[in-house]
Structure formats: C-alpha cells, structure tokens
Amino acid sequence: MILHGNTDPDAELVILYGNCQTPWLAQALAAVDARPGARGYLCVLNHAPAGQAIEMPSRRDLARCRLYLEQYDSEIFIRVREEVRDGIPRACPMLVFPSYLVNFMWPFMTPEPATLCDAQHVFGRYPEGDRIGLEVRAAGLRGDAAVDAYLARSAACMPDLDRRFETDLAYMDRRDRASDVAIGDYVRDNFRTQHLFWNFGHISALGMGELACRLWSVAAAELGGDPSATPRKLREVAEALGGMGSIQQPIHPLVAEHFELHFHSSDLRYRWFDQRWTFREYMARYIALDTNW
C-alpha cells in the first residue's frame, strides 16, 4: 500500500480512494498536516498494473480511518470502493473530490495492443495507443515517411474538436456537481496557457496543487491548518513534488493550433521517461515500437 506520513500501525489514518491522482494528493496533504507526523495518509487505488491485483487495506487499517476522501466515480458498484466504505467506522467523515480527466487533447487515443511492459515500464513503454498511428504501423511505414503519412491521415479525419471539448467539460461539470469541490472552472480558465494535462489523467504540478488546495479547504475542519498559510504551503509542496509521472503524451500540432495552446511550439520537447522528444520524434518511435532508448 502507498502510505505517506505516520507509518505506525496504531496511528490514525486519512484514507484516500481513487485513481493515480490520489497518491500525489496524499503526499501533498501529509506534507502540510497541522499535526506533523501524527497521521498517516493511506491510498487505495482503483487500478493495478496488468496481471496484478488491486491492493486492499486490512480491516484493522480501515478501522483506523478518521477521514475518508473519495474520488468520484460514476460507476454504481466498484468492489474495492464498496469494501472501503463498508470497512471504515460509521461515524468517519467522508468527502468526495473530482478527478481531472479529459480526452479532447488526444482525439485518436485508443488502447495500445503492444504493451511492451517490463520492470521499469509497468504500464508499457507506450501506455496509450493512437488509432491513426496503428493504421500507419500496420501499413509497414517507418521513420519520416510514417510520420508524414500519420499527419496526412490524421488531418483528413480529425473529429470535431469543439464538440469533443464540450463533451469532456460537460462530464467534468457532472463530476463536480457530485463532489464537495469543483475543478472544471480551473480547467476552462487555464488549459490553454498551462501545460496542464500531461496525458488524459496525469496533471501538472500547478494543476494538482490547485486541486489539493481546494480539497484541503473542505477538509480543513478535520485536518486543521491555517487558512492564511496552508494553501501557500500546499503550492510550495506542489512545486517541489512536480507534476504527475514521467511521461507527457505529445499533442497533435493541429489540436494545439485549434485550441491555441500558448505553451505549444513545433519544437516543444515532451518528457518521455528519461527522454525528451518532439511530436515527430515521438510518433516515429511509437509507430515503430522503438525500444532502443
């Protein structure tokens, strides 16, 4: 289990349930706890690498929960989430927070059939697939010819990006309405000027810092802290932690142009594990399933 803060087996716990955004939030909240070292922040993830089981806290751990922070999910029944809800004390306060999730930046995103997993890349060297990229790969093209074909094919079948945007933001608004905090307004105001989304669910340090501040503000009665100082400390922690993960899914240049993304340029280098690739470099490697790096 991912546990931040106090690791003593008798310490009280704040339990967070949700996707890969929860460990980042747990670490940030633990760093600004009003009683440093007094509580543990335990993460229960709703997913696991391929072939592995989702980790569940013990009944004893669930019984130590003094605050439960749950990331909203529209699914009516999720076994791991129901087991957490059933195991925490009945009087334990519960707060719901939304997830950052969008698809409009990557209109051809699809499951990647070639997982290429290993000990350093547990979700694969190329975790997300690209529908047009798969077509070009199947055609046997490689290198610059493959990228040129990709750009031509993708331009010819680019979907209605405004409609994709509105659909994503409508879903985000729905999640916000079902939660105790909202984040959709922040996305609308900032996604063009900030490299906010590193992939469909991995977020920059500034973006995660904003969600952490909003979550702390509704949990402050339980967590304690100074309203005049804790948000500033959280943003400092966010800067120190950095954004989520080690990859930044490259953005199609026509998508960047359409949405007028201020941070984008033709020579922008995206982080890809320990590499820095332009969109063209990434796409050539992705189509070829290049692992020589």
N, C-alpha and C positions, 0 to 999 in steps of 0.2 A: 504493500500500500504506500501511496505518496503521503507523507506526513511532514508538516512544517511546524516550527515552534517547539513546544514541550513534547518530548517523546516518552516521558514517564508513563508506565502502563496504568497509573491511577489518576493522571491529570484529566481535567475536564476537556471536552473536545468541542470544537466547531466543525461540523461535518458539511462538506460541500459535495453536491452531486451534479454531474453534468458532463459536458464534452471536454476536449483538450484545453479549453479556456479556464477550467476550474483550478488546475494546479498553479497557473500563473496568479490567479486571484488569491488563492490560499497563501502563496508565498508573500504576496504584497500585503495582505491583511495581517499576517503573522508579524511582519516587519514593523508595523505601526501599532501593535496591540497596546492598549492602555495599561495592561499589566504584563510587561515584558517577561516572556518565559513561563507565564502561568498556564497558558492554554496551548493545546495542540490543534492544528488545522488539518483535518484528515480529508483526503479526496477520494471520492467514489466515482470512477469513470464509467461512462455508458458504452465504452467500446474497448477493444483489446486488439493487439496485432493478430494477423491471420494465424489460425491454429492454436491460439491461446485463449484461455477462459477469462472472463471478466472477474477481477478481484473483488471480493466482498469483505467488509469488516466483520469481525466476530460479534456475537451478541453482547459480549462484555464491552466492546468498543462502542457499539450503538447505545448501550445503556449509559455511557459516559457523556453523551451528547447534551450540550446546554444551549446550542443554537444550530438550527439546520437551515442551510442555504441551498435552495434547489433551483437549478437552471430549467426554465420552462421547456417542455416538450409536448407537442400536440398529440402524441400517441396516448390513447386511453389507458393502455396497460403496458408497462415495461417492467419485467420481473425484478431486475436489480433495484429499480426505483421503489417498487412496492415493498420489497424486503427492507429497504432502509426506512421507509415511512412506518412500517409495522414494528421495527425494532427500536426506534428512538422512544424516549419517555413521552407519555401522552401530553404532559404539560410543556414540552420543549417548544419554544417559539420557532416558527417556520416563516421564511421569507423567500419569495420567488424572484429570480432575476432573468433577464432575457439573454439570448445568445446573439453574437454577431454572425450572421450567415447570409451571404449573397452569392448569386451565380452570374449576374449580368456582365461582370468583367471578363468571364471566360465562356463565351456563348457556345463553344464546341466541346465543353467538358463532358467526359464520358468515362466509365470505368476502364482502367488500363488492364488488358489481358496478360501482359508480360510483367509479372510482379517484380522480378529481379531483387528479391529480398535477401539480406544477409545480416550479420550481427550489427553492422554499422547502419543499415538501412532497413529497419524492421517493417516499415510500410512500403518498401520498394525504392529503388533509385529514381523512379519516375512515378510518384504516387497517384497522380491524376492523368487520365488519358485525354486525348484530343481526337474527336471524331474525324476531322479532315486529315490530321496527321496520320491516323491509322490507315486511311484510304491511300495516302501517298506512300506509306511504308509498304502496303500490300502491292502497290504498283512497281515496287523494286527501285524507286528513285532514292538517291542518296546525295549528300553534300549540298552545294549551291543549287543544283537542279531540283532537289527535293524541296528546298525552302521556297524557290521561285514558284514551283507548282503548288505548294501549300498556299502561298499568298494569293495566287490567282484563283484557286478553287474556293478559298475561304471568302474572298471578296465577292465572288459570284453568288454565294449562298448565305451571306451574312443575314441573320434574322433581324427583326425589328428591335433594335436595341432599346429604344424608349419604352416599348411595351415590356421587355424583359426587366428594365429598371423599375417600372411601376409595379410589376408583379412582385419583385423582390421586396420593395419597400412596403407594399401592402401586407406581405407576410410579416415583415418586421414590426409594423404597426400592430398587427394582430397579437404577436408575441408580447409587445409592450403592454397592451391592454390587459393581458392575462398575468402580468408581473407587477411587482411592487416598485420597480424602477423602469425607466424607459431609456432607449439608446438610439431610436430611429431618427430623432431630430438631430443628433450629433452626426450621424452618417450623412444625412442630407446636406448639412452645413459644411462638411469637411472632406468628403471623399474626393473632391476634385483637387483640393490644394494639398492634401496629405497623401502619402503612400500608405493609406490606412489599412487596406486589405492586402496581405501577403499571399494568401490564397483564399478560398471561399470561406474559411473559418479561422485562419491564423491572422492575427491583428498586430499592428504596430504598437510600440511602447506607449505612444501618446493616446491611442485609442483604448488600449487596455487600462491605462491609468485613469481615463475618464470613467470607464465602467466601474473600476474599483472605487473611485470617489463616490459615485452615485450609489453603489451597493453599501459602502460604509455609512453613508448619510442615513439610510433607512434602518441600518443595523446598529447605529450608534448607541441606542438605549441599552443594548445588550453588550456591545463591545467596549463602550466607553471611548474616551478621547476628547480632544479639544476641537470644536468646530472651526476655530480660527487657525489651527495649526495642522490638524491631521490631514486634510486634503493636500496641503502643500507637501507634507512628508510623503504622502502616497505618490504624488507626482515625481518626487525625487527618487523614490524607490523604483517607480516605473522606468525612469531614465536609466537607473543602474541595472535593472533586470534586462532591459532591451525588449525587442518585440518577440513574438512567439515563433519558436522553432528556427530551423536552419535553412529553410528554403523560401523563396519568393517566386510564386508562379508568374512567369513572364506574361505581359499583357499584349494582346494583338495590337499592332500600331493603328489599325482602323478603329478599334474600340477606344484607344487613348485619344485619337483625334475627335471621335464623335462626342465623347464626354468632356473634351477639353481638359484633360488631366494635366495640371500645371507641373507636376513633378516628373512628367514623362519627357523623354527625348529619344531620338533614334539610336543614340549610343548609350542609353541607360544600361548599366550592368546590374543584373539581378543576382542576389545571393542564391547559390545552389549548393548546399552543404559547404564544402570548403572551396568552391569555385565562384567566379564572378563572370556571368555570361550575358551577352546581349540577347535580344529576342531571336535574331537569326542564328546565333551560335547555339542557343538552347534548342531551337526547333530542329536544326540539323542533327544534333546529338540525340534528341528524343526520337525522331523518325528512325534513325539508325540503331536505336537502343545501345548507344555507345556507353560502355562502362570503363573506358580507358582514362580514368581520372580518379 
